[in-house]
Amino acid sequence: MNSLPDNDVLRSGAPADRRGVLRGLAAVAATLALPAIGHASERPVRVGYISPLTGPYALFGETDRYTVDKIRQLTAQGLDIGGKRRPLEILVRDSQSNPNKAAELAGSLILRDKVDLMLPSCTTETINPVADQCELHGVPCLSTVQPWQSYFFSRGGKPDKPFDWTFHFFWGLEDVIAGFNGMWDSLPTNRKIGFLFERSADGEAWANPEFGFPPAVVKAGYTHVTPPFFQPQTADFSAQIAAFKKAGVDIVAGITLPSDLKTFMAQCRQQGFRPKVVTVGKALLFPSAVEAMGDLGVGLSSEVWWTPAFPFPSSLTGESAASIAADYESTSRKQWTQPLGYSHALWEVALDALKRCADPHDRRALRDAIQATDLKTLVGPVRWKGGPVKNVAKTPVLGGQWVVGRKFRYDLAIVDNAAARFVPTNAKLVPL
């Protein structure tokens, strides 16, 4: 199948608000040409793929085009489904890191393009509004790269009232908390933490008084100070830094955008605040973000979802994690980055479900095929049975620290593997 053009930006008016979109208002989307492959009379299986290709969360979607290109090559002759070879059409859209835009695009893919399956890739700002549209219209939806709590509870999910059409696999805050605590326990500190939480669904989840970081660290023997949440892409962290200095914290933890952490670290240096440990989620996943911080990035620590050291081969190609990472580096001329493994695994789960479904145009049948998933993927086993809530599967997470690299400017060293022993540690956490 020839590579399809991506219709990443819909030429519509102002984005609809979320309530309006949830009532079914959708912008007009340009129609993609059907793939020119055999069985032209067979209606193609249509998959909508929505990713933050631009905007403040674009680093999360950085590997998505590479992965989609690989999947298009792999399925050029279609998929064997229900005894038939069926053409596969992938409709890529750019959420622009905007929740309203993501919802608008999802509405159009569902109502105009009649997609059979939706794959929102990466971040709360893209996944939640897309998943809401799919739940509203009864369209199967698979997603990943978002802590399950902000995916489930932020959308109004309740354990006794879960979602029917939307499925998600990723780790949870309980896993990251355990990893962060493990890293911090390995160093002598005064056990005082300063929390840095952005004003977002993720920030609210991480700070949740029931399942978030504050109650967990107190239980682990730490004390904390939590200044007011900051607005993403802010220019001034003076209030937070002053609160941390006053409390005498040794550890700074939280969740931020890469650009916000760079601003925060620069202002810490300017204002004479030097914590021993800075462990921040989301901001430190990407080598390019750490490089942009210069020497401020050395020694910062974070969660690690996936590395080329993962021992699980692809269920689609049989390739190892190391092989896929090396091919990405060769193709893109960029260092591997963590979303690569999950971008690939999302397609593993999606294509596995499609192949097991007798009729992929029957949305209920496809939903049931997804529900029955029990698959070993590049990021580990994915199965919904036994998850924390219905339609949520958990995957492993490690603890890492950015160090001066060899092949690249910085490398991500694994310093805690308590939750995933199948990846060995290769360093110990050191203070800043």
LUMFI-579519 format. One record per residue (C-alpha): residue number from 1; x, y, z. Coordinates in Angstrom, 1 decimal. Example, Ala and Ser with C-alpha at 12.3 -4.5 7.8 and 13.67 -1.06 7.14 Angstrom:
2
> 1 | 12.3 | -4.5 | 7.8;
> 2 | 13.7 | -1.1 | 7.1;
END
This chain:
432
> 1 | 0.0 | 0.0 | 0.0;
> 2 | 1.3 | 3.4 | -0.9;
> 3 | 2.0 | 5.7 | 2.0;
> 4 | -1.1 | 7.8 | 2.7;
> 5 | -1.0 | 11.5 | 3.1;
> 6 | -1.7 | 12.7 | 6.7;
> 7 | -4.6 | 15.1 | 7.2;
> 8 | -3.1 | 16.5 | 10.4;
> 9 | -5.0 | 19.8 | 10.6;
> 10 | -8.6 | 20.2 | 9.8;
> 11 | -9.6 | 23.5 | 8.3;
> 12 | -12.5 | 24.3 | 10.5;
> 13 | -13.6 | 27.2 | 12.5;
> 14 | -12.8 | 27.8 | 16.1;
> 15 | -12.5 | 24.6 | 18.1;
> 16 | -15.7 | 23.5 | 19.8;
> 17 | -15.9 | 23.4 | 23.6;
> 18 | -15.8 | 19.9 | 25.1;
> 19 | -19.5 | 19.9 | 26.0;
> 20 | -20.5 | 20.9 | 22.5;
> 21 | -18.3 | 18.2 | 21.0;
> 22 | -19.8 | 15.6 | 23.3;
> 23 | -23.2 | 16.4 | 21.9;
> 24 | -21.9 | 15.3 | 18.6;
> 25 | -20.7 | 18.6 | 17.0;
> 26 | -17.8 | 17.8 | 14.7;
> 27 | -15.9 | 19.9 | 12.2;
> 28 | -15.7 | 18.9 | 8.5;
> 29 | -12.7 | 16.7 | 7.7;
> 30 | -11.0 | 16.3 | 4.3;
> 31 | -11.4 | 12.8 | 3.0;
> 32 | -8.4 | 10.6 | 2.4;
> 33 | -8.0 | 8.6 | -0.8;
> 34 | -8.7 | 4.9 | -0.4;
> 35 | -5.6 | 2.7 | -0.5;
> 36 | -4.8 | 1.2 | -4.0;
> 37 | -4.4 | -2.5 | -3.1;
> 38 | -6.1 | -5.8 | -4.0;
> 39 | -9.7 | -6.5 | -3.0;
> 40 | -10.8 | -3.0 | -4.0;
> 41 | -14.4 | -3.9 | -3.5;
> 42 | -13.8 | -4.8 | 0.2;
> 43 | -14.5 | -1.8 | 2.4;
> 44 | -11.2 | -1.0 | 4.2;
> 45 | -10.8 | -1.3 | 7.9;
> 46 | -10.4 | 2.3 | 9.0;
> 47 | -8.3 | 3.2 | 12.0;
> 48 | -8.2 | 6.8 | 13.4;
> 49 | -4.9 | 7.8 | 14.9;
> 50 | -4.8 | 11.0 | 16.8;
> 51 | -1.5 | 12.2 | 18.2;
> 52 | 0.1 | 15.5 | 19.5;
> 53 | 2.3 | 16.0 | 16.5;
> 54 | 2.7 | 19.7 | 17.3;
> 55 | 2.3 | 22.0 | 20.3;
> 56 | 3.7 | 21.7 | 23.8;
> 57 | 3.3 | 17.9 | 24.0;
> 58 | 4.8 | 17.2 | 20.5;
> 59 | 7.8 | 15.3 | 22.1;
> 60 | 5.3 | 12.6 | 23.1;
> 61 | 4.2 | 12.2 | 19.5;
> 62 | 7.7 | 12.4 | 18.1;
> 63 | 7.9 | 8.7 | 17.3;
> 64 | 4.4 | 8.3 | 16.0;
> 65 | 5.0 | 9.1 | 12.3;
> 66 | 7.9 | 6.7 | 12.2;
> 67 | 5.8 | 3.9 | 13.7;
> 68 | 2.8 | 4.6 | 11.5;
> 69 | 5.1 | 4.4 | 8.4;
> 70 | 6.3 | 1.0 | 9.6;
> 71 | 2.8 | -0.3 | 10.2;
> 72 | 1.8 | 0.9 | 6.7;
> 73 | 4.7 | -1.0 | 5.2;
> 74 | 3.8 | -4.1 | 7.3;
> 75 | 0.1 | -4.0 | 6.2;
> 76 | 0.7 | -2.9 | 2.6;
> 77 | -1.1 | -6.1 | 1.4;
> 78 | -3.9 | -5.8 | 4.0;
> 79 | -4.8 | -7.9 | 7.1;
> 80 | -6.1 | -11.4 | 7.2;
> 81 | -9.3 | -11.0 | 9.1;
> 82 | -12.1 | -13.6 | 9.3;
> 83 | -10.7 | -15.6 | 6.4;
> 84 | -10.4 | -12.5 | 4.2;
> 85 | -7.6 | -10.2 | 3.2;
> 86 | -8.9 | -6.8 | 4.1;
> 87 | -7.3 | -3.4 | 3.2;
> 88 | -6.2 | -1.2 | 6.2;
> 89 | -6.6 | 2.5 | 6.1;
> 90 | -4.8 | 4.6 | 8.7;
> 91 | -6.2 | 8.2 | 9.1;
> 92 | -3.6 | 10.3 | 11.1;
> 93 | -4.7 | 13.5 | 12.7;
> 94 | -2.7 | 16.1 | 14.8;
> 95 | -4.4 | 17.1 | 18.0;
> 96 | -2.0 | 20.1 | 18.3;
> 97 | -1.8 | 19.3 | 22.0;
> 98 | -5.2 | 20.8 | 22.4;
> 99 | -8.0 | 18.9 | 24.1;
> 100 | -10.8 | 20.7 | 22.2;
> 101 | -9.0 | 20.0 | 18.9;
> 102 | -8.6 | 16.4 | 19.8;
> 103 | -12.3 | 16.0 | 20.6;
> 104 | -13.2 | 17.8 | 17.4;
> 105 | -11.0 | 15.5 | 15.3;
> 106 | -12.4 | 12.4 | 17.0;
> 107 | -15.9 | 13.5 | 16.3;
> 108 | -15.1 | 14.0 | 12.6;
> 109 | -13.3 | 10.6 | 12.3;
> 110 | -16.3 | 8.9 | 13.9;
> 111 | -19.2 | 10.7 | 12.2;
> 112 | -17.7 | 11.5 | 8.8;
> 113 | -15.0 | 9.0 | 8.2;
> 114 | -16.7 | 6.1 | 10.0;
> 115 | -13.6 | 4.7 | 11.6;
> 116 | -13.8 | 1.2 | 13.0;
> 117 | -11.2 | 1.7 | 15.7;
> 118 | -9.7 | 4.8 | 17.4;
> 119 | -6.1 | 5.0 | 18.6;
> 120 | -5.4 | 8.2 | 20.6;
> 121 | -1.7 | 8.2 | 21.3;
> 122 | -0.1 | 10.0 | 24.2;
> 123 | -1.0 | 12.4 | 27.0;
> 124 | -4.1 | 13.2 | 28.9;
> 125 | -4.8 | 16.3 | 26.7;
> 126 | -5.2 | 14.1 | 23.6;
> 127 | -6.5 | 10.8 | 25.0;
> 128 | -9.2 | 11.8 | 27.4;
> 129 | -11.3 | 13.9 | 25.0;
> 130 | -10.9 | 11.3 | 22.2;
> 131 | -11.9 | 8.5 | 24.6;
> 132 | -14.9 | 10.5 | 25.7;
> 133 | -16.1 | 10.8 | 22.1;
> 134 | -15.6 | 7.1 | 21.5;
> 135 | -17.6 | 6.2 | 24.7;
> 136 | -20.4 | 8.5 | 23.6;
> 137 | -20.7 | 7.1 | 20.1;
> 138 | -19.9 | 3.5 | 20.8;
> 139 | -16.6 | 3.2 | 19.0;
> 140 | -13.8 | 0.9 | 20.2;
> 141 | -10.8 | 2.9 | 21.5;
> 142 | -7.3 | 1.8 | 22.5;
> 143 | -4.9 | 4.2 | 24.2;
> 144 | -1.6 | 4.3 | 26.1;
> 145 | 1.0 | 6.7 | 27.6;
> 146 | -1.0 | 8.3 | 30.4;
> 147 | -1.2 | 7.1 | 34.1;
> 148 | -4.3 | 5.1 | 34.4;
> 149 | -5.7 | 7.2 | 37.2;
> 150 | -5.8 | 10.4 | 35.1;
> 151 | -7.3 | 8.4 | 32.3;
> 152 | -10.0 | 6.8 | 34.4;
> 153 | -10.9 | 9.1 | 37.2;
> 154 | -10.4 | 12.4 | 35.4;
> 155 | -13.0 | 11.2 | 32.9;
> 156 | -15.5 | 10.5 | 35.6;
> 157 | -15.0 | 6.8 | 35.8;
> 158 | -15.9 | 4.9 | 38.9;
> 159 | -14.9 | 1.3 | 39.8;
> 160 | -18.6 | 0.4 | 39.9;
> 161 | -19.4 | 2.4 | 36.8;
> 162 | -16.5 | 1.8 | 34.4;
> 163 | -16.3 | 2.5 | 30.6;
> 164 | -17.6 | 0.1 | 28.0;
> 165 | -15.8 | 1.1 | 24.8;
> 166 | -12.5 | 2.5 | 25.8;
> 167 | -9.4 | 0.5 | 26.8;
> 168 | -6.1 | 1.7 | 28.2;
> 169 | -2.7 | 0.2 | 29.1;
> 170 | 0.0 | 1.9 | 31.1;
> 171 | 1.4 | 2.1 | 34.6;
> 172 | -0.3 | 3.8 | 37.5;
> 173 | 0.7 | 6.4 | 40.1;
> 174 | 1.2 | 3.7 | 42.7;
> 175 | 4.0 | 2.2 | 40.5;
> 176 | 5.8 | 5.6 | 40.0;
> 177 | 5.4 | 6.5 | 43.7;
> 178 | 7.1 | 3.2 | 44.6;
> 179 | 9.9 | 3.8 | 42.1;
> 180 | 10.5 | 7.4 | 43.3;
> 181 | 10.5 | 6.3 | 46.9;
> 182 | 13.0 | 3.6 | 46.0;
> 183 | 15.3 | 6.1 | 44.4;
> 184 | 15.1 | 8.6 | 47.3;
> 185 | 15.6 | 6.0 | 49.9;
> 186 | 19.0 | 5.2 | 48.4;
> 187 | 20.4 | 8.6 | 49.3;
> 188 | 20.9 | 10.3 | 52.6;
> 189 | 18.5 | 13.3 | 52.7;
> 190 | 16.5 | 15.1 | 55.3;
> 191 | 13.4 | 13.4 | 53.8;
> 192 | 11.7 | 16.7 | 53.1;
> 193 | 10.0 | 17.0 | 49.7;
> 194 | 8.8 | 20.0 | 47.8;
> 195 | 6.1 | 19.2 | 45.3;
> 196 | 5.9 | 20.9 | 41.9;
> 197 | 2.5 | 20.2 | 40.3;
> 198 | 1.1 | 21.8 | 37.1;
> 199 | -2.5 | 22.8 | 36.8;
> 200 | -3.8 | 20.0 | 34.6;
> 201 | -5.6 | 16.7 | 34.9;
> 202 | -2.2 | 15.0 | 35.4;
> 203 | -1.2 | 17.4 | 38.1;
> 204 | -4.4 | 17.0 | 39.9;
> 205 | -4.1 | 13.2 | 39.7;
> 206 | -0.5 | 13.3 | 41.0;
> 207 | -1.5 | 15.5 | 43.9;
> 208 | -4.7 | 13.6 | 44.7;
> 209 | -5.2 | 13.4 | 48.5;
> 210 | -6.4 | 9.8 | 48.3;
> 211 | -4.2 | 8.0 | 45.6;
> 212 | -1.6 | 10.7 | 44.7;
> 213 | 1.9 | 11.4 | 45.9;
> 214 | 1.3 | 13.5 | 49.2;
> 215 | -0.4 | 10.7 | 51.2;
> 216 | 2.0 | 8.0 | 49.8;
> 217 | 5.2 | 9.9 | 50.8;
> 218 | 3.9 | 10.6 | 54.3;
> 219 | 3.2 | 6.9 | 54.7;
> 220 | 6.8 | 6.2 | 53.5;
> 221 | 8.2 | 8.5 | 56.2;
> 222 | 8.7 | 11.8 | 54.3;
> 223 | 7.3 | 15.2 | 55.0;
> 224 | 6.3 | 17.6 | 52.2;
> 225 | 5.4 | 21.1 | 51.2;
> 226 | 3.0 | 21.7 | 48.3;
> 227 | 2.8 | 25.3 | 47.0;
> 228 | -0.2 | 26.3 | 44.8;
> 229 | -0.3 | 24.6 | 41.4;
> 230 | 1.4 | 26.5 | 38.6;
> 231 | 0.0 | 27.2 | 35.2;
> 232 | 1.8 | 25.2 | 32.4;
> 233 | 4.2 | 27.4 | 30.4;
> 234 | 4.6 | 29.9 | 33.2;
> 235 | 7.5 | 32.2 | 33.4;
> 236 | 7.9 | 32.6 | 37.1;
> 237 | 8.5 | 30.0 | 39.8;
> 238 | 9.6 | 32.4 | 42.5;
> 239 | 6.7 | 31.5 | 44.8;
> 240 | 7.4 | 27.7 | 44.6;
> 241 | 11.2 | 28.2 | 45.1;
> 242 | 10.6 | 30.5 | 48.1;
> 243 | 8.4 | 27.9 | 49.7;
> 244 | 10.9 | 25.1 | 49.1;
> 245 | 13.8 | 27.2 | 50.5;
> 246 | 11.7 | 28.2 | 53.6;
> 247 | 10.9 | 24.5 | 54.2;
> 248 | 14.5 | 23.4 | 53.6;
> 249 | 13.6 | 20.6 | 51.2;
> 250 | 16.3 | 18.3 | 49.9;
> 251 | 14.0 | 16.7 | 47.2;
> 252 | 11.9 | 18.3 | 44.5;
> 253 | 9.3 | 16.1 | 42.9;
> 254 | 6.2 | 16.5 | 40.7;
> 255 | 5.1 | 16.7 | 37.1;
> 256 | 5.8 | 19.4 | 34.5;
> 257 | 6.3 | 20.1 | 30.9;
> 258 | 10.0 | 20.0 | 29.7;
> 259 | 10.0 | 23.8 | 29.1;
> 260 | 8.6 | 24.4 | 32.6;
> 261 | 11.3 | 22.3 | 34.2;
> 262 | 14.0 | 24.1 | 32.3;
> 263 | 12.6 | 27.5 | 33.5;
> 264 | 12.3 | 26.2 | 37.1;
> 265 | 15.8 | 24.8 | 37.2;
> 266 | 17.3 | 28.0 | 35.8;
> 267 | 15.5 | 30.1 | 38.4;
> 268 | 16.6 | 27.7 | 41.2;
> 269 | 20.2 | 28.4 | 40.2;
> 270 | 19.5 | 32.2 | 40.0;
> 271 | 17.9 | 32.2 | 43.4;
> 272 | 20.4 | 30.0 | 45.2;
> 273 | 18.3 | 27.0 | 45.7;
> 274 | 20.1 | 23.7 | 45.2;
> 275 | 18.2 | 20.6 | 46.2;
> 276 | 20.0 | 17.2 | 46.4;
> 277 | 17.4 | 15.4 | 44.2;
> 278 | 15.0 | 16.6 | 41.4;
> 279 | 12.7 | 13.8 | 40.3;
> 280 | 10.0 | 15.0 | 37.9;
> 281 | 7.5 | 13.1 | 35.8;
> 282 | 6.8 | 13.9 | 32.1;
> 283 | 9.5 | 16.5 | 31.6;
> 284 | 12.5 | 14.2 | 31.7;
> 285 | 11.4 | 11.5 | 29.3;
> 286 | 13.1 | 12.9 | 26.3;
> 287 | 16.8 | 13.3 | 25.5;
> 288 | 16.1 | 16.4 | 23.5;
> 289 | 14.4 | 18.0 | 26.4;
> 290 | 17.4 | 17.2 | 28.7;
> 291 | 19.8 | 18.5 | 26.1;
> 292 | 17.9 | 21.8 | 25.9;
> 293 | 18.6 | 22.3 | 29.6;
> 294 | 22.4 | 22.1 | 29.2;
> 295 | 24.3 | 21.3 | 32.3;
> 296 | 21.1 | 21.8 | 34.4;
> 297 | 19.8 | 18.5 | 33.1;
> 298 | 22.7 | 16.3 | 34.4;
> 299 | 21.6 | 14.2 | 37.4;
> 300 | 17.9 | 14.9 | 37.1;
> 301 | 15.8 | 11.7 | 37.6;
> 302 | 12.5 | 10.4 | 36.4;
> 303 | 10.3 | 7.4 | 35.7;
> 304 | 11.3 | 5.1 | 32.9;
> 305 | 8.6 | 3.3 | 31.0;
> 306 | 10.6 | 1.6 | 28.3;
> 307 | 14.2 | 1.3 | 27.1;
> 308 | 16.0 | -0.8 | 24.4;
> 309 | 17.0 | -3.1 | 27.3;
> 310 | 13.4 | -4.5 | 27.6;
> 311 | 13.5 | -8.2 | 26.9;
> 312 | 10.2 | -8.5 | 25.1;
> 313 | 10.2 | -8.9 | 21.2;
> 314 | 7.5 | -7.4 | 19.0;
> 315 | 4.5 | -9.6 | 18.4;
> 316 | 4.3 | -8.1 | 14.9;
> 317 | 7.8 | -8.5 | 13.6;
> 318 | 9.8 | -10.5 | 16.2;
> 319 | 12.3 | -7.6 | 16.5;
> 320 | 13.9 | -6.9 | 19.8;
> 321 | 13.5 | -3.6 | 21.6;
> 322 | 17.1 | -2.9 | 20.9;
> 323 | 16.7 | -3.5 | 17.2;
> 324 | 13.6 | -1.2 | 17.0;
> 325 | 15.4 | 1.5 | 18.9;
> 326 | 18.5 | 1.2 | 16.6;
> 327 | 16.3 | 1.4 | 13.5;
> 328 | 14.6 | 4.5 | 14.8;
> 329 | 17.9 | 6.2 | 15.5;
> 330 | 19.1 | 5.3 | 12.0;
> 331 | 16.0 | 6.4 | 10.3;
> 332 | 15.3 | 9.6 | 12.2;
> 333 | 18.9 | 10.6 | 13.1;
> 334 | 17.6 | 11.1 | 16.6;
> 335 | 18.2 | 9.3 | 19.9;
> 336 | 15.7 | 6.7 | 20.9;
> 337 | 12.9 | 8.0 | 23.2;
> 338 | 10.6 | 6.2 | 25.6;
> 339 | 7.3 | 6.7 | 23.7;
> 340 | 8.7 | 4.6 | 20.8;
> 341 | 8.1 | 1.3 | 22.6;
> 342 | 4.5 | 2.2 | 23.5;
> 343 | 3.8 | 3.6 | 20.0;
> 344 | 4.7 | 0.2 | 18.6;
> 345 | 2.9 | -1.7 | 21.3;
> 346 | -0.3 | 0.2 | 20.6;
> 347 | -0.3 | -1.2 | 17.1;
> 348 | 0.5 | -4.6 | 18.4;
> 349 | -2.6 | -4.7 | 20.5;
> 350 | -4.8 | -3.0 | 17.8;
> 351 | -3.8 | -5.4 | 15.0;
> 352 | -4.0 | -8.4 | 17.2;
> 353 | -7.6 | -7.5 | 18.1;
> 354 | -8.5 | -6.8 | 14.5;
> 355 | -7.1 | -10.2 | 13.3;
> 356 | -9.2 | -12.0 | 16.0;
> 357 | -12.4 | -10.2 | 15.0;
> 358 | -14.6 | -12.0 | 12.5;
> 359 | -16.0 | -8.7 | 11.3;
> 360 | -14.0 | -5.5 | 12.1;
> 361 | -16.9 | -3.4 | 10.9;
> 362 | -19.0 | -4.8 | 13.8;
> 363 | -18.0 | -2.4 | 16.6;
> 364 | -19.4 | -4.7 | 19.3;
> 365 | -17.5 | -7.7 | 17.9;
> 366 | -14.3 | -5.6 | 17.8;
> 367 | -14.8 | -4.4 | 21.3;
> 368 | -15.2 | -8.0 | 22.5;
> 369 | -12.0 | -9.0 | 20.7;
> 370 | -10.1 | -6.2 | 22.4;
> 371 | -11.6 | -7.2 | 25.7;
> 372 | -10.2 | -10.8 | 25.2;
> 373 | -6.7 | -9.5 | 24.6;
> 374 | -3.8 | -11.5 | 26.1;
> 375 | -0.7 | -10.5 | 24.3;
> 376 | 3.0 | -10.2 | 24.9;
> 377 | 4.1 | -6.9 | 23.4;
> 378 | 7.3 | -4.8 | 23.1;
> 379 | 6.5 | -3.2 | 26.5;
> 380 | 5.4 | -6.4 | 28.2;
> 381 | 2.2 | -8.4 | 28.6;
> 382 | -1.1 | -6.6 | 28.0;
> 383 | -4.3 | -8.2 | 29.3;
> 384 | -7.4 | -6.4 | 30.8;
> 385 | -8.2 | -9.3 | 33.1;
> 386 | -7.0 | -8.5 | 36.6;
> 387 | -6.5 | -4.8 | 36.0;
> 388 | -7.1 | -2.1 | 38.7;
> 389 | -10.4 | -1.3 | 37.0;
> 390 | -12.3 | -2.6 | 34.0;
> 391 | -10.6 | -2.1 | 30.6;
> 392 | -7.3 | -1.0 | 32.2;
> 393 | -4.1 | -3.0 | 32.0;
> 394 | -0.9 | -2.2 | 33.9;
> 395 | 2.6 | -2.2 | 32.5;
> 396 | 6.0 | -1.9 | 34.3;
> 397 | 8.0 | 1.2 | 35.2;
> 398 | 11.6 | 1.8 | 36.3;
> 399 | 13.5 | 4.7 | 37.9;
> 400 | 16.2 | 6.5 | 35.9;
> 401 | 18.7 | 9.3 | 36.1;
> 402 | 20.2 | 11.3 | 33.2;
> 403 | 24.0 | 11.1 | 33.0;
> 404 | 26.7 | 12.2 | 30.6;
> 405 | 26.5 | 9.9 | 27.6;
> 406 | 28.9 | 8.2 | 25.2;
> 407 | 27.2 | 7.9 | 21.9;
> 408 | 24.8 | 10.8 | 22.7;
> 409 | 25.2 | 13.8 | 24.9;
> 410 | 23.2 | 12.3 | 27.7;
> 411 | 22.1 | 8.7 | 28.5;
> 412 | 19.3 | 7.5 | 30.8;
> 413 | 20.8 | 5.2 | 33.5;
> 414 | 18.5 | 2.7 | 35.2;
> 415 | 18.9 | 3.3 | 39.0;
> 416 | 15.8 | 1.5 | 40.3;
> 417 | 14.2 | -1.7 | 39.1;
> 418 | 12.3 | -2.8 | 42.1;
> 419 | 9.1 | -3.0 | 40.1;
> 420 | 10.6 | -4.6 | 37.0;
> 421 | 13.5 | -6.9 | 37.7;
> 422 | 13.7 | -8.1 | 34.1;
> 423 | 15.7 | -4.9 | 33.3;
> 424 | 19.0 | -4.7 | 35.3;
> 425 | 20.2 | -1.5 | 36.9;
> 426 | 23.4 | 0.0 | 35.5;
> 427 | 24.0 | 2.8 | 38.0;
> 428 | 23.2 | 4.2 | 41.4;
> 429 | 21.3 | 7.4 | 42.0;
> 430 | 23.8 | 10.2 | 42.8;
> 431 | 22.9 | 13.6 | 44.3;
> 432 | 22.9 | 16.7 | 42.1;
END
